[in-house]
Every structure is written in C-alpha cells, then in structure tokens.
Amino acid sequence: MTGIIFDIRKSTIHDGPGTRTTVFFKGCPLQCAWCHSPQVMDPQPQLVWSDDKCVRCGLCIDACPNGGHELVADGSRVHHQEQCTLCGACVDVCHADALVMEGREVTVEQVMAELKRHLPSSEDSGGVTLSGGEPTYQHKFALALLKQSRSEGLHTALDTSGQTPWRTLKKMLPHTDLVLFDINQMGSADPKQHTGMPNGKILTNLTRIGESGVPIVIRIPIVPGINDSREAIENAAACLADVKNITRILLLPYHELGEAKYGRLNRDAYKLNDVEPPEPERMREIAEWMRPCGLDVHVG
C-alpha cells in the first residue's frame, strides 16, 4: 500500500502533546482562501518552479525527455505542463533549487522508517501526527499508518477538517489518541464562499467524534473580515460548548505565508492579499468572547 505525502517534519510542537513527528498528506477537499500550504490541495505530486531562484542555465531543458521546459527569446522560461510526466529529471539537475517536486509516493514501511529516525527517545517523544492537506483523503493509507504507529507504541494524533464520510473517521478513531479538529469557518453565514464546501458534514462529524470519547483539540484560524465578527465568534462558541470531549480551543491568527506559493503553482490569484494579520490584542479580545461558554480558549 502506498500514499502520497508532502513532507515528514520532526520536532513539531504544535501538532499534539510533546515533541512530535508530523506526516503531511497531499490532497484536500477544501479550498480555503487563506490556506498557507496550497501545494497540499492537489492529491498528486506537483512540479513547482520558482522564478526568483532560476538562473536560466538551461540544464532542465536538456534533462527533460519530453520537451517540457523552454527558454524563449526574451529570456523567460516556459513550462509546458501538458508534456510533463513528473519524472523528476529536471529537479535532479537543478542546482539552484528553482525546480522542486512537491509530493512523493511512499509505503507505510518507508514512513515508519523515517519516523524512527526522526523521533527522539521514547521517554521524550510526543508521538506521530497525521496532517495535511487532509489525511482522510487517503483514508486507507492513513488508517494503515495509524495502526502501525499504535502497534509500535506511538501516541497517535489525527489532524482533520472533518470534511469526509463518517464511515472513514469511524474506522480511524479506535487507532487515534487525539483528534486535532480544524474548523476553518464556523458561525458565519456562508462557509462555502471561502472554503468551497458547506460545513454541515463537518459539524456532524465533530459531534460524533465527541461522542466517541476520543479527546479533541479545536483549531480555528482567525481571518479578519471573514470569521472574526463578535456574532460569528459567539455563535461558534455556543455550538462548540455542546460538543463532548473538547479539551481546549486554539485560535490561530491568519498569516500571509501562502500568498507567494499560488503563482509558483499556477493557481488562481491569491484572494486575500488585502487582508492584514490580526493584532495580538484582537486575538485576545476574540478569545474573551468565547470563554463565557465555559471553553478553555488559547491564542496560538
């Protein structure tokens, strides 16, 4: 069994308790306007080019067996995506790191071998977290990885948006010690406008996870002008107060780290380039709006 992952990062401290190793899956059903890692939306590997790093050496042109790269008369570089087979030959010869393959196919055994190299001693390890993207998008591979991690005594955490069939989550929960539930928009009138999906399935799954007994940490990105009104925040707090087994809520301030990546991925223009990250004082104010519902709220 294989899956497509974006990265494996060691010593992460925001993806569950302790010092963890996080496996980032490719593929996500949501299209959040503020996503800081748009390269994980596509479930397949992608060839990404950075114009600011390219030295126009032409090595990629010679290396590509399908004529996928071209330098035109004005010195600009053209990538013919329709001819690209993602063989990686151009990446191998690009010494400037202007060409990068985002995503790779791996087996459960390969991931476990990397985890063992990354994880600190068992006394210090927080465990492994499956993140993304959306891990349940590749649910069979994610389930196999959770089972293998558990069998080797690792604490397991699943980072999910909840936009997945309940039958998928239900199979994973017995092998999951903690759910990190990302609520990308809640309490606002039209979540589909900014995430590409309604949130009915998301909220239903959240309730069911709470009833399963698995502890939940809620993570909410705060995006000015989209979900930071007092009405939206108080509505979200009222809904969350009725969900069982939520241990804490983490509010995450919007940032602009994803903006530069959209052009490199040939995606539509970034839609939030006029949005400024919220100030710390604003984040603390929003946290106070939620606490009357008895929620343990923190600002990330």
C-alpha positions in Angstrom: 0.0 0.0 0.0 1.3 3.5 -0.9 0.3 7.0 -0.3 1.3 10.5 -1.5 2.8 12.7 1.2 4.2 16.2 1.1 6.7 16.1 3.9 7.7 14.5 7.2 8.8 17.1 9.8 10.5 16.3 13.1 10.3 18.1 16.4 7.0 19.8 15.8 5.4 21.2 18.9 2.0 22.5 17.7 0.6 19.2 16.4 -0.3 17.5 19.7 1.3 16.8 23.1 5.1 16.6 23.4 7.7 16.8 20.7 6.1 15.1 17.7 6.9 14.0 14.1 4.2 15.1 11.7 3.4 13.4 8.4 1.8 15.8 5.9 -0.5 14.2 3.4 -1.3 15.5 -0.1 -4.9 16.2 -1.1 -7.7 18.2 0.5 -11.4 18.5 -0.4 -11.5 22.1 0.9 -10.2 25.1 -1.0 -9.7 27.6 1.9 -8.9 31.1 0.6 -6.4 31.6 3.4 -4.6 28.2 3.1 -0.9 28.7 3.8 0.1 25.4 2.0 -1.8 25.4 -1.3 0.6 22.8 -2.6 -1.2 20.1 -0.5 -4.6 20.7 -2.1 -3.8 18.5 -5.1 -3.6 14.8 -4.1 -0.8 14.2 -6.7 2.8 15.2 -6.8 3.4 18.6 -8.5 6.4 20.2 -10.2 6.9 23.7 -8.7 9.1 26.3 -10.3 10.4 29.5 -8.5 11.3 32.2 -11.0 13.3 34.2 -8.4 15.7 31.2 -8.0 16.1 30.3 -11.6 19.5 31.2 -13.1 18.4 30.3 -16.7 21.2 27.7 -17.0 19.1 25.5 -19.3 20.0 22.2 -17.6 16.3 21.4 -17.1 15.7 21.8 -20.9 18.4 19.2 -21.7 17.3 16.9 -18.9 13.6 16.7 -19.8 12.9 13.7 -22.1 9.6 15.2 -23.2 10.5 18.8 -24.1 8.6 20.2 -21.1 10.9 23.2 -20.5 11.8 26.0 -22.9 13.7 29.3 -22.8 12.1 31.8 -25.1 13.8 34.8 -26.9 13.2 37.3 -24.1 15.0 35.1 -21.6 11.8 34.0 -19.8 11.3 30.3 -19.0 8.2 28.4 -20.1 7.0 25.1 -18.5 4.8 23.0 -20.8 2.7 21.2 -18.1 0.8 19.1 -20.7 4.1 17.4 -21.6 5.3 16.8 -18.0 5.2 13.3 -16.7 6.6 14.2 -13.3 9.7 12.0 -13.9 11.9 14.4 -11.8 14.8 14.5 -14.2 14.8 18.3 -14.3 14.6 18.5 -10.5 17.7 16.3 -10.2 19.9 18.7 -12.3 18.5 22.0 -10.9 21.3 23.1 -8.6 19.6 26.4 -7.8 16.6 24.6 -6.3 14.3 26.5 -8.6 12.5 23.3 -9.5 11.1 21.2 -6.7 8.8 18.2 -6.7 6.1 18.7 -4.1 4.9 15.3 -3.0 6.2 11.8 -3.2 4.8 8.3 -3.2 5.7 6.2 -0.1 4.8 2.9 1.6 3.8 2.5 5.2 7.2 0.8 5.9 9.1 3.8 4.4 7.2 6.3 6.5 7.7 4.2 9.7 11.5 4.0 9.0 11.6 7.8 8.7 9.6 8.2 11.9 12.0 6.1 13.8 14.9 8.2 12.6 13.1 11.4 13.5 11.5 10.6 16.8 13.5 11.3 20.0 13.9 8.7 22.7 10.6 7.1 23.7 10.6 9.0 27.0 10.6 12.3 25.2 8.6 11.5 22.1 5.1 13.0 21.8 4.3 10.6 19.1 3.2 10.9 15.4 0.6 13.3 13.9 -1.1 12.7 10.5 -1.8 16.1 9.0 -2.1 17.6 5.5 -3.9 18.5 3.4 -6.5 16.1 4.7 -5.2 12.7 5.8 -8.7 11.1 5.4 -8.5 12.0 1.7 -6.1 9.0 1.5 -8.0 7.1 4.2 -6.8 3.6 3.6 -3.1 4.7 3.7 -3.8 6.9 6.8 -5.6 4.0 8.6 -2.7 1.6 7.9 -0.2 4.2 9.2 -2.2 4.8 12.4 -2.5 1.1 13.0 1.2 0.5 12.5 2.1 3.5 14.7 -0.1 2.3 17.5 1.4 -1.3 17.3 4.8 0.2 17.9 3.7 2.1 21.0 3.4 5.6 19.5 0.8 8.2 20.6 -1.3 9.0 17.5 -3.0 12.2 16.5 -5.2 12.9 13.5 -5.4 16.4 12.2 -8.6 16.7 10.2 -11.1 19.2 8.8 -13.9 16.7 9.2 -14.9 17.0 5.6 -15.0 13.3 5.0 -17.6 10.5 5.3 -18.3 9.4 8.8 -17.6 5.8 8.0 -14.0 6.8 7.2 -13.5 8.6 10.5 -15.2 5.8 12.4 -12.6 3.3 11.3 -9.7 5.6 12.3 -10.9 6.6 15.7 -10.1 3.3 17.5 -6.4 3.8 16.5 -6.3 7.5 17.3 -5.4 9.0 20.7 -6.2 12.6 19.9 -8.1 14.5 17.2 -6.9 17.9 16.1 -10.1 19.3 14.5 -9.6 22.3 12.2 -12.7 24.4 11.9 -11.9 26.7 9.0 -15.2 28.6 9.2 -17.9 28.4 11.7 -20.7 30.8 12.8 -20.7 32.8 9.6 -23.5 32.9 7.1 -21.8 31.1 4.1 -18.8 29.0 4.8 -18.9 27.6 1.2 -17.9 31.1 -0.1 -14.4 30.8 1.3 -13.8 27.1 1.7 -15.6 25.7 -1.3 -17.7 23.4 0.9 -20.7 23.7 3.3 -19.9 22.8 6.8 -22.9 20.5 7.7 -20.9 17.3 7.3 -18.0 18.9 9.3 -20.1 19.8 12.3 -22.0 16.5 12.3 -18.7 14.6 12.3 -17.4 16.8 15.1 -20.3 15.9 17.3 -19.9 12.2 16.5 -16.1 12.3 17.3 -17.0 13.9 20.7 -19.5 11.1 21.4 -16.8 8.5 20.6 -14.8 9.5 23.6 -11.6 10.5 21.8 -10.2 13.8 23.1 -10.5 16.8 20.7 -8.4 20.0 20.3 -10.2 22.5 18.2 -8.1 24.8 16.0 -9.7 27.9 14.4 -7.9 30.3 12.1 -9.0 33.8 12.7 -9.3 35.7 9.3 -10.2 39.4 9.6 -13.3 40.3 7.7 -14.4 36.7 7.3 -14.9 35.0 10.6 -13.8 37.4 13.3 -17.0 39.3 14.0 -18.4 39.0 17.5 -21.6 37.4 16.2 -19.7 34.7 14.3 -17.4 34.0 17.3 -20.2 33.8 19.8 -22.2 31.5 17.5 -19.2 29.3 17.1 -18.6 29.2 20.9 -22.2 28.2 21.5 -22.0 25.3 19.1 -18.7 24.1 20.5 -20.0 24.2 24.0 -22.4 21.4 23.2 -19.7 19.1 21.8 -18.3 16.4 24.2 -14.6 15.8 24.9 -13.2 19.1 23.6 -10.2 19.6 25.8 -9.1 23.0 24.5 -9.6 25.5 21.7 -6.7 27.1 19.9 -7.2 30.3 18.0 -4.7 30.8 15.2 -4.1 34.3 13.7 -4.3 34.5 9.9 -0.9 35.0 8.2 0.2 35.6 4.6 2.7 32.8 4.1 0.6 31.1 1.4 0.4 34.2 -0.9 3.7 33.7 -2.7 3.1 30.0 -3.3 0.0 30.5 -5.6 2.0 31.9 -8.5 4.5 29.0 -8.3 1.7 26.5 -8.5 -0.1 28.2 -11.5 -3.2 28.6 -9.3 -5.7 31.4 -9.5 -4.6 34.6 -7.9 -4.5 34.8 -4.1 -7.8 36.2 -2.9 -6.8 37.7 0.4 -3.9 39.9 -0.5 -5.6 42.9 1.1 -6.2 41.2 4.4 -3.8 42.1 7.3 -3.0 39.5 10.1 -4.9 40.3 13.3 -3.1 42.1 16.1 -2.4 40.2 19.3 -4.8 42.4 21.2 -7.6 41.5 18.7 -6.8 37.8 19.2 -7.1 38.1 23.0 -10.4 40.0 22.6 -11.8 37.2 20.4 -10.7 34.6 23.0 -12.6 36.5 25.7 -15.8 36.4 23.6 -15.7 32.6 23.6 -14.9 32.0 27.3 -18.3 32.7 28.7 -19.5 29.4 27.2 -17.1 27.6 29.6 -14.5 26.8 26.9 -10.8 26.6 27.5 -9.5 29.0 24.9 -5.9 29.8 24.0 -4.3 32.0 21.4 -1.7 30.4 19.2 
